[in-house]
Amino acid sequence: MVRQYFRAGSIVTWYHRGGQATGKILKIIKKGKLQIPNSSVTLQANQDQPVALIQLIKKDELTKTFVGHRISSLKRKTK
């Protein structure tokens, strides 16, 4: 398996409710908790399972919606 590397600013995709979503990584947490803005969701991160705060992209525009995902569930967006 090829390991993908991500950083703040990376554009990524993931599967969500039967479809594919796209977003921009704002930050990656490798230790502690990540609180998702405007949400009651908190994700626990550790060195083996880092998590990312992502701003959704729809119709090629950044939205005001933020989500969190484990890095292992993300793929780098290709053109």
Stockholm file with secondary structure:
# STOCKHOLM 1.0

chainA/1-79         MVRQYFRAGSIVTWYHRGGQATGKILKIIKKGKLQIPNSSVTLQANQDQPVALIQLIKKDELTKTFVGHRISSLKRKTK
#=GR chainA/1-79 SS CCCCCCCTTCEEEEEETTEEEEEEEEEEESSEEEECTTSSCEEEECSSSCEEEEEEEETTEEEEEEEEEEGGGCEECCC
#=GC SS_cons        CCCCCCCTTCEEEEEETTEEEEEEEEEEESSEEEECTTSSCEEEECSSSCEEEEEEEETTEEEEEEEEEEGGGCEECCC
//
